Amino acid sequence: MLFIIKNKLDQLVRELLFHKYCSFSSLQDIQFNCKRGGITIKFEHLFTAHIEVGRPIEIGDVGIGYRRIIPIIGGNFEGARMRGKVLSGGADYQLIRKDGVTELSAHYTIETDNGVPIYVINRGYRHGSKEIVDKIFRGEDVPHDSYYFKTSPVFEVSNKNYDFLNRMMFIGEGVRKPTKVEVTFYQIL
């Protein structure tokens, strides 16, 4: 019960801070403007990826934590500026640290609907209460707001239509499902 109350309080504080310092133009284009202390940071939705994952390969305790590899077997992505598919052959190389934080390091390739391959390196952190983390580890579905899952992706592409990916900063927010991961990527303008 205490966890639920703390979680709701944390959520309320985040929402109040977000509304105090950030505004968004519409849910259709999902562009956020955050201003504090004279600095404005703008975020714009790039795309949302639905990444299908295979059964984890359990390496085990490697001294600094528990290592597992999650195969990426397919999926798709869609946004206003680009859409396409997630190619099989990538993986998320996870290290579950002794403090319960999962360090994510996903390496995979996406391909736009006009055939342009883009290499993705997506690093981040996922953590929550022990109960929630254990459920995620077992592949169970949990409420998306019951844990933290943020990433900082880097893209590599040689096509000039998408070369903005090579020189801009991006952030991601993830949702872990039993057989897939949904990551919403935002470009920092």
NORZIFEN-V469304 format. One line per field, one symbol per residue. burial: 1 if it has 16 or more other ideal C-beta (glycine too) atoms within 10 Angstrom, else 0. Layout:
burial=???
//
This chain:
burial=000000100000000000000100000001110100000001111111111110000000000011110111111110100101111001111111000011110101110100010101011101110001101100000100011010101010100001001000011111111001111111100
//
